Amino acid sequence: MLNQLIKSMDHGVLLDMFYIDKNGAVSKRRIKVIQVGEVSFRAYCHLRKSNRTFNIDNVLAIVPVIRKERDVV
């Protein structure tokens, strides 16, 4: 997971992420990773329209957004 986050940051790739918050609620976010640390990372969240900090352990799945889909959305 950490390597995928670093690669997406280096290449500027958007990611779709499924994330579980501290209350157990699952959400789908479209993010652009800004900074990656050992236990958390900062990303621009298109859902909240702001920079957010996410705990790496709370990420359920991340998938790169393919170019064709990005142009449609």
Beta strands, then each sheet from edge to edge (+ up, - down):
strand 1: 15-20
strand 2: 26-36
strand 3: 40-45
strand 4: 50-55
strand 5: 59-64
sheet 1: 4+ 3- 2+ 1- 5+
end
